């Protein structure tokens, strides 16, 4: 399995998730509800990792295929996975991204029905698989494991509710702006600071926002022409007018 090539970052640019030690002058976070990314960051599974089967995946590898019956509970120890649905015509909808230290595939595991979506490795990942009988024993012996499963499902329900509401009520421009603001909220940023979209490409963002990537690119360029953002090389953008973006998000 090959390794993904790390992206190089320009001066003054920080990846999503990096932190700064100087938060005193950080710009205030914008009010926007998460609708595509799940970040549980639970460590309660560390005590039972020895009971699971460890497997590594590279970027682009399919971990769980659509139509598969899920017989093992999956815990993402490191990396990031993407849940997507593909139509008969080949169109794809990204349902959510799941960050490290979180469960995935728990719904088809507990319902014991074939999964209709697939899970693909987005960033090189280490996954632990727990057979059904092992999960039953863990839940009985470790109540914190059961609580974490409930918490994870609750977080995902919240994300999917927000996504459904955004798709039904927001304009494309509002969805794009909310996506930008979620990136903005991921770390303390200062006025006019450059952020990176990390490993997300235009195609990925289009899948998240349920729009064709050409339409998405034109919408980004429109925001740029109005002086709200500036699109840069190496998958980066600069927020020029955060107040105007916030106004668009909830106009």
Secondary structure as UniProt FT lines:
FT   TURN            11..12
FT   STRAND          13..14
FT   TURN            16..17
FT   TURN            24..25
FT   STRAND          37..38
FT   HELIX           44..51
FT   STRAND          53..57
FT   TURN            59..60
FT   STRAND          62..64
FT   TURN            66..67
FT   STRAND          72..86
FT   TURN            88..89
FT   STRAND          92..99
FT   STRAND          102..104
FT   HELIX           106..111
FT   STRAND          118..131
FT   HELIX           132..141
FT   HELIX           143..169
FT   HELIX           172..185
FT   TURN            191..192
FT   STRAND          194..196
FT   TURN            198..199
FT   HELIX           202..209
FT   HELIX           213..225
FT   TURN            226..227
FT   STRAND          229..232
FT   TURN            233..235
FT   STRAND          236..239
FT   HELIX           242..249
//
